[in-house]
Amino acid sequence: MIQEIADASRNITGTVGGVVDTVSAIAGKLEQWNRLRAETASLIRLLYLEVCKDLELLALLGDDKALKWTDPRLRFVLIHFETGVMELVLHGNEKEDVYKKLAAKGRIQDKPETNGKSARMVQKYENVLQAIRFIFVKMDFLRKLEAASAGPAGEGLANGIKASERLKNIEARLVLVKRILGDLEDNKSIA
């Protein structure tokens, strides 16, 4: 009888231990999921704030169509325009939550009109990630061009390249990205 009680006790202890292990595993998964969700929300919020700051910078230039490469305002904008969070998002992969969320929920419904241009000449976006890529690539190019044309060896390098037109294209994509990011649940409280 004592042996049976001892065996039953070991079975109960083993079962309780198994339940505790299972509950601990579930709690660990929930904690990991909550942390990942919080990190995703934070990164999307940071991206939204970066876009807002960049739009404010571009507002310094106004609608100056005759913007020169020697204009100190242009240099200030190019130096202070931030793309760090954009780069972080773009370096992600399709398996990451931020990437998935922006690819799926960041769909762009109203694609730009062609305005007499052939359809293949106009950049069309399927999601906000493509607009972010456009901003990142174009701004990187403008920074490099400005830096190279600043010295005597690069004099005339930027001739024929209209900084104001390029910055307006970047601004249009920023406005689009801001609108889409502002509609995401993660940003509703600050949008």
C-alpha positions as CSV (number, residue, x, y, z in Angstrom):
1,M,0.0,0.0,0.0
2,I,2.8,2.4,0.9
3,Q,4.5,1.5,-2.4
4,E,1.2,2.3,-4.3
5,I,1.0,5.7,-2.6
6,A,4.6,6.5,-3.4
7,D,4.0,5.5,-7.1
8,A,0.9,7.7,-7.2
9,S,2.8,10.5,-5.6
10,R,5.6,10.3,-8.2
11,N,3.0,10.2,-11.1
12,I,1.3,13.3,-9.7
13,T,4.6,15.1,-9.2
14,G,5.6,14.1,-12.8
15,T,2.3,15.3,-14.2
16,V,2.4,18.6,-12.2
17,G,6.0,19.1,-13.4
18,G,4.9,18.5,-17.0
19,V,2.1,21.0,-16.6
20,V,4.5,23.6,-15.1
21,D,6.9,23.1,-17.9
22,T,4.1,23.5,-20.5
23,V,2.8,26.6,-18.8
24,S,6.3,28.0,-18.6
25,A,6.9,27.3,-22.3
26,I,3.6,29.0,-23.2
27,A,4.4,32.0,-21.0
28,G,7.8,32.3,-22.6
29,K,6.3,32.3,-26.1
30,L,3.8,34.9,-25.1
31,E,6.5,37.1,-23.6
32,Q,8.6,36.7,-26.8
33,W,5.6,37.5,-29.0
34,N,4.7,40.6,-26.9
35,R,8.3,41.9,-27.0
36,L,8.5,41.4,-30.8
37,R,5.1,43.2,-31.2
38,A,6.4,46.1,-29.1
39,E,9.6,46.2,-31.1
40,T,7.6,46.2,-34.4
41,A,5.3,49.0,-33.1
42,S,8.3,51.0,-31.9
43,L,10.2,50.7,-35.2
44,I,7.1,51.7,-37.2
45,R,6.6,54.7,-34.9
46,L,10.3,55.7,-35.3
47,L,9.9,55.5,-39.1
48,Y,6.8,57.7,-38.9
49,L,8.6,60.3,-36.8
50,E,11.6,60.2,-39.1
51,V,9.3,60.9,-42.1
52,C,7.7,63.8,-40.2
53,K,11.1,65.3,-39.4
54,D,12.2,65.0,-43.0
55,L,9.1,66.7,-44.2
56,E,9.8,69.6,-41.9
57,L,13.3,69.9,-43.2
58,L,12.1,70.0,-46.8
59,A,9.6,72.8,-45.8
60,L,12.6,75.0,-45.3
61,L,13.1,75.1,-49.0
62,G,9.5,76.1,-49.8
63,D,8.6,76.1,-53.5
64,D,12.0,77.5,-54.6
65,K,12.1,76.3,-58.2
66,A,15.5,78.0,-58.8
67,L,17.2,76.3,-56.0
68,K,21.0,76.3,-56.6
69,W,23.5,73.7,-55.5
70,T,25.4,76.4,-53.7
71,D,22.4,77.4,-51.5
72,P,23.2,76.8,-47.8
73,R,19.6,75.7,-47.2
74,L,20.1,72.8,-49.6
75,R,23.3,71.8,-47.9
76,F,21.5,72.0,-44.5
77,V,18.7,69.8,-45.7
78,L,21.0,67.2,-47.2
79,I,23.1,67.0,-44.1
80,H,20.2,66.7,-41.7
81,F,17.8,64.6,-43.7
82,E,17.5,61.3,-41.8
83,T,17.2,57.9,-43.5
84,G,18.6,55.7,-40.7
85,V,15.3,54.1,-39.8
86,M,14.4,53.7,-43.4
87,E,17.6,51.9,-44.0
88,L,17.0,49.7,-41.0
89,V,13.6,48.7,-42.4
90,L,14.9,48.2,-45.9
91,H,17.7,45.9,-44.6
92,G,15.1,43.7,-43.1
93,N,13.8,40.6,-44.8
94,E,10.4,39.3,-45.7
95,K,10.2,37.2,-42.5
96,E,10.4,40.1,-40.1
97,D,7.2,41.5,-38.7
98,V,7.9,45.1,-39.6
99,Y,8.6,44.2,-43.2
100,K,5.5,42.0,-43.4
101,K,3.3,44.7,-41.9
102,L,4.6,47.4,-44.2
103,A,4.3,45.2,-47.3
104,A,0.8,44.1,-46.5
105,K,-0.9,47.0,-44.7
106,G,1.1,49.6,-46.5
107,R,-0.6,49.1,-49.8
108,I,-0.8,52.2,-52.0
109,Q,-4.2,52.5,-53.6
110,D,-3.9,55.8,-55.4
111,K,-1.0,55.4,-57.8
112,P,0.3,58.6,-59.5
113,E,-1.3,59.7,-62.7
114,T,0.8,59.5,-65.9
115,N,0.2,63.1,-66.9
116,G,0.8,62.4,-70.6
117,K,3.9,60.2,-69.9
118,S,3.9,56.6,-71.0
119,A,2.9,54.2,-68.2
120,R,6.4,52.6,-68.1
121,M,8.0,56.1,-67.4
122,V,6.0,56.6,-64.2
123,Q,7.1,54.9,-61.0
124,K,4.2,52.9,-59.6
125,Y,4.3,51.5,-56.1
126,E,2.7,48.3,-54.8
127,N,3.5,49.1,-51.1
128,V,5.1,51.7,-48.8
129,L,8.4,49.8,-48.8
130,Q,8.9,50.8,-52.5
131,A,8.3,54.4,-51.7
132,I,10.7,54.2,-48.8
133,R,13.3,52.7,-51.1
134,F,12.8,55.6,-53.6
135,I,13.4,58.2,-50.8
136,F,16.4,56.4,-49.5
137,V,18.1,55.9,-52.9
138,K,17.4,59.4,-54.2
139,M,18.5,61.1,-51.0
140,D,21.7,59.1,-50.9
141,F,22.4,60.1,-54.5
142,L,21.8,63.8,-53.8
143,R,24.1,63.7,-50.8
144,K,26.9,62.1,-52.8
145,L,26.3,64.5,-55.7
146,E,26.4,67.5,-53.4
147,A,29.5,66.3,-51.6
148,A,31.3,65.6,-54.9
149,S,30.3,68.9,-56.5
150,A,31.4,71.0,-53.4
151,G,35.1,70.8,-54.3
152,P,37.0,72.3,-57.3
153,A,37.3,68.9,-58.9
154,G,33.6,68.4,-58.9
155,E,32.7,71.9,-60.2
156,G,29.9,71.6,-62.8
157,L,29.2,68.0,-61.8
158,A,25.6,68.9,-60.7
159,N,25.0,71.1,-63.8
160,G,21.7,70.2,-65.4
161,I,20.4,68.3,-62.3
162,K,17.5,70.2,-60.8
163,A,17.8,69.8,-57.1
164,S,14.3,71.4,-56.5
165,E,12.6,68.9,-58.8
166,R,14.3,65.9,-57.2
167,L,13.5,67.1,-53.7
168,K,9.8,67.6,-54.7
169,N,9.7,64.0,-55.9
170,I,11.2,62.9,-52.6
171,E,8.7,65.1,-50.7
172,A,5.8,63.6,-52.6
173,R,6.9,60.1,-51.6
174,L,7.4,61.3,-48.0
175,V,3.8,62.7,-47.9
176,L,2.5,59.4,-49.2
177,V,4.5,57.3,-46.7
178,K,3.4,59.6,-43.9
179,R,-0.2,59.1,-44.8
180,I,0.1,55.4,-44.9
181,L,2.1,55.1,-41.7
182,G,-0.3,57.5,-39.9
183,D,-3.2,55.1,-40.8
184,L,-1.4,52.1,-39.2
185,E,-2.7,51.1,-35.7
186,D,0.8,51.6,-34.3
187,N,0.8,55.3,-35.1
188,K,-2.8,56.3,-34.6
189,S,-2.1,57.8,-31.2
190,I,0.6,60.2,-32.6
191,A,-0.6,60.8,-36.1
